[in-house]
Amino acid sequence: MLLRKSVQIPEQLADLLKMTMGGQTKLNIDLTGSEEPVQRLDKMINKLIISLSVRHSSSHRARSAPRICSRRSAASPSSASSATSSHSS
């Protein structure tokens, strides 16, 4: 019986990984007598999420700002040359 169940472990792990990758797993945890550590963990997770989102938005702005400036500077000479060519005709 133990041998039969141990042979099924790789197949069961593969099924579990497929379900996890597909977002089909759910984990229920019941922690008794641990309200204070759970609250501390909740605060830490919230701080981590906020710091990651602030860092992501600031790095996104820092990367996109040069693109906007370079597009304007690249557009300025062509618009200036088209303006001078239209006036010279």
C-alpha angles and dihedrals in degrees: 000000000000091000092051092051093045090054089056094054097086091048092047092048090050090052091048092050092049091051092047093049089050092051093245100124127098127190121204116193124182111194113185121201094008104101096127096050090046091052090050090049090049091053092048092050091048091051091048092051092048093048092048093049093047091047091048094049094046093048090046091054092045092053096044097046096072090049091055092048093046091050091052093047091046091049094047099068093046093047090046092051092047089049092052092045092052091050094048094056 
